[in-house]
């Protein structure tokens, strides 16, 4: 392995390298915890979250987002920091990270820290360094702002617990949806080591809730919960497989968020998709985020949105519209009688507008003009709603008709669209995985 190691490097140079190396990690969130500063330290946390900004490549960032080090003993084929790459290697010291965090906060550049890391020497060694950073920030610098930290798979449970009492949110990257893809692209990592800290954080978080009920001043363990990330497009999993894994993570590990990161080709490797010039599969990533929202807030299940016959999302329509067109037998819905959960299934009606409808119709009968004032997107909802038994316009409850209007085209749609045989943006063709492989990772 050839490396360029810089022993003497300024903190500014390190920041340039280690902040750029962290941009591929999108499991970065800042909401879910409310902690007031006590007046003796610096900063506080609000449930509403931290103001977001956007990096040069379009990814959402909200914190000082850095790696502790880009040195790594692993050789994951998709990672820019893999051991076999010739890149400039550097590491922060705990003092340097504390200085950066405090000085950036004082200048109102940030409101918190997102700290990830490559694996330096061993998982335990790396986790001890991360603990040193958080301990110094909290106890010596008295920093009371938001901290999101990565748990290192393979590290001792005792270390992870100690870090958990200092962090607001913790995440462990699942990386890839199936164990087979992990063996192919990240052979030094094991599914067992990835899931073990997830289970630990879940159990300790739940135990800590009971402790807080009994002892009001008990220290809080990862009060904002945990999240994870899956890379999309590096391996040939279908959207159906990925969404089922996400659903299982929400149910079995009580995750707050599953993040989806479109695969960015940074390495040449025969096991990775060939570079095509089309860039990362951002539309596919977007569709998965939309579907993830339906799982978390709209009472949908993964099996309702996709199945083995239709394993990938429609590239033309969002998942909710796509589901509605496939299930026209449920529509139109009478807005003055439908319950809350039924209203959530209507395209153009969100969580807030559904609640407003249920509340407002107690006072009288609703009309379409009322729905618009409540935030309903009528250009989508009008094909699936009636008010007092009438639709907004003369509308045929036919798949092709609704699809053409939603897509704003007068041409008859081909069978590849209306026949639900959509072609997903994919870097792989004619590759299938057994369904059992998807769920084996969560056993």
Secondary structure by P-SEA (a helix, b strand, c coil): ccccccccccaaaaaaaaaaaaccccccccccbbbbbcccccccccccccbbbbccccccccccbbbccccccccccccccccccccccccccaaaaaaaaaaaaaaccccbbbbbbcccccaaaaaaaaaaaaaaaccccccccbbbbbbbccccaaaaaaaaaaccbbbbbcccccaaaaaaccccccccccaaaaaaaaaaaaaaaaaaaacccccccccccccbbbbcccccccaaaaaaaaaaaaacccccbbbbbcccccccccccccccccccaaaaaaaaaaaaaaacccccccccccccccccccccccaaaaaaaacccccccccccccaaaaaacccccaaaaaaaaaaaccccccaaaaaaaccccccccccccccccccccccccaaaaaaaaacccccccccccccccccccccccbbbbccccccccc
